[in-house]
């Protein structure tokens, strides 16, 4: 797959895998086309058991080494001591603070020293992602970001999974199209967009966790010179 080979050429490259449908597809594609791309995952401490099960199934099927990153124990202890273990239900700011500790800060460590970042985001996942380019310069992280599946539809993803008999998260069969932390994810109903089950109690604004900050599209021939990341205000 050309875009994965391009990402590998800008390496070291890393695929951040949350083991959703797109993540398992990319595991298959990376194994076949760009095996030098490293796989990492962010273990927030609140993931569903089904997520760990599919990660293990992929590890056994493809022999992929999954490099898990965890929240800083002291920061998490301080946050939960002050606000409680389920503080994310008490307001958007607390939810974002929880995401910053459990996801954003570990991502910073996972991307340190990397030249390219591969994600499984797609345009049709939400209105917020409707103009997602295939290649970006991530202004916040100072890294080239590749979205190989950006123009794939949901039907394309599932057709690929079935055609190649790829292991997938059992929660998808229970109407969970987008899966994050267990207490922050619910099943969706007919007519809802894929990410409607993420932080469903929040009424306004994009339902994002802060992993994907400001970015601009770049073409295949462009390699940004400034690779210095901007300060991360979300941490």
N, C-alpha and C positions, 0 to 999 in steps of 0.2 A: 504494500500500500504506500503510495508515493509520499503522502504527508507524514507517515510514521518514519519513513526513510529520511525525509528532510529533517524531522525532529532529531533523529539519531545523529545526523551530520552536524548538528549544533550542540552535541552532547558535551559533557554527560547530560543525559536526558532522564526524566523521571515521570512516571505515570502515577497520578494520585487516584487510587482505586477505592471507591466506597461500596463496590460489589453489587451495584444495581445492574439493570440489563445492559446499559452501555459499558459498564466496567467489565462485565464478563465477556462481552464482544471484543473489547479492546485487549483483554488478556489473550484471547485466541489470536487476534491479528498481530499483536506485538510478538508473541511466541513465533509466529510464522514469518513475519516480515522484518522485525527489528528487535531481535532478542537481547541486544545490548541495553535496551531501555529498562531502567530499574523500576520495580513496582513498590510503592509505599502506600500505607493506609493509616488513617488517623483513628486510633482507638480512644473514643471519648470517655469510656467507662460506663456508658449508658446504651450501648448498642444492643439490638435484639439478638437473641441466640441464633436466629436464622441467618443473620449476617455472618457470624463466625462460622456457621456450618458451610455456607457457600464458599467462604474464603478457604476453608480447609479442603473442600471438594476441588477447587481450582488448583490449589497447591499440589494435590495428589495427581490430578489429571494432566497438568502441564509441567509439573516440576518447577513451578515458578517460586522464587524466593520472595516472600512478602516481608518488607521491612516496616514493622509497626512503630508508630510514634504515639506517645502518651502525653497527657497534660502534665505540667509541672505540679508536683504533689503539694508543695508549699502554697502556691497560688490557689490551687483548687481547695485546699483545706481552709485557707483564710476566707475565700468567697463563701463556701458553704457554711462556715461557722457564723459569718455575719448575716447572710441572707437566707440560709436554709438550702436543703438539697434540691428543692423544686422551685427555686426563686424565679426561674424562667417564666412561670405562669403569672408573675406579679407585675409584669410590664415589659414593654419592648426593650427598654434600656438594660434591664437586668437580664433579659434573654440574650441580648447581644453581648453583654459582658460574659455570660456563661459560654457562649459560642467562642468568644475571643480566647478564653482560657482552654477550653476543651478542643478547639479546632484550629483557630487562627495562629496562635503561638506555636503549636506543634508543626503547623505547615511551614512557618518561617524556618524552623530547624530542618525540615525535610527538604526544602528547596535550597538551602545554603550550599553554595559551590556548584549549583547546577546551571547548565546552559539553556535547557529547554524543559518545558512543563507540558505534559499531555493531559487533557481532561476529556470527559465523556459528555460534555454539555451539547445540547441540540437546540435548534431554533424553535421547534414546536413544543418545547417543554413548558414555556410560559411566555406571556406577552413581554416580560422583561428581557427575554433572550431572543426575541423575534428577529433581530438583525445581527446575530452573532456571526462573526467572520471565522474563516477556517484558521487563520493565523493572526496573532495579536502580539503587540508589545505591551506587557503588563507594566503599567507605570508605577504601581505601588511596590511590586516585587523586583522590578528591574530584570525581567526575564522574558524570553520569547515563549509564548503560549500557543499550543496547537490544539485545535478542536476537530479531530478527524471525522467525527460523526455529525458535524453541525447540520448538514443537509439531509441526514437520514430521518425518515419518519418513524413513528412508533412501530408501524407494521413492518418496516424494513428491519428494525432491530430484532423483533420477535421472529421474523422469518429466518434470519441468520442464526439465531439461537437454536431454533428447531432443526434447521438444515444440518447444523454441525453438532447437535446433541450436546450443547454446552450447559454445564450446571448453572442453575440460577436460584435466586432467593425464593424460598417457598412462600413468603409473604405476598409475592406478586400474584399468586393464585387466589389470594384473599382480598384482592382489590387494593393493594398498596403499590401504586406505580412508582412512587418516589419514597425512599426509605432513609431516614436519618436516625437520630436517637429514638429509642423506644417511647419515652414519654412525650416526645415532640412530633410524633407521626401517627396518623390515623388512616383508615381506609377512605377512599373517595367514592362518591356516588355517581350515577349516570349523569353525564353532562359537565362534570367538574373537570378542570384542567389537571394535568398530572401532579402539579405541586400544590394543589389545594389542600392536601392532607398534611402539609408541613406547617407547623405553628398555626394551626387553623383558628385559634382563638384571637389572633391578631387581625384587625380589620383593614388597616391601611398600610400602604407601602409594599415594596417588593419583599417576598418571603425568601430572603437570602441570609446566609450565616456570616458573611464577611470574608469568605475565602477568595472571592473573585472581585477585585477592586477595579479602579479605572484602568482602561486599556484602549489601545487604538489599533485598527487594522493595519497590517503590513502585507506587502506583496511577496511573492516567492523569492524575488531577487534582493530584497532589502534585509540587511542585518543591522539593527540599531547599534550605534557606537556607544552610547551612554548606558552602561550596564549597572549603574549605581542605583540601588533601590531607594525609593522615597521612604521617609520615616513612616512607621505604621501607627497611625493615630488610633487604631481600633484596639490596640493591646493595652 
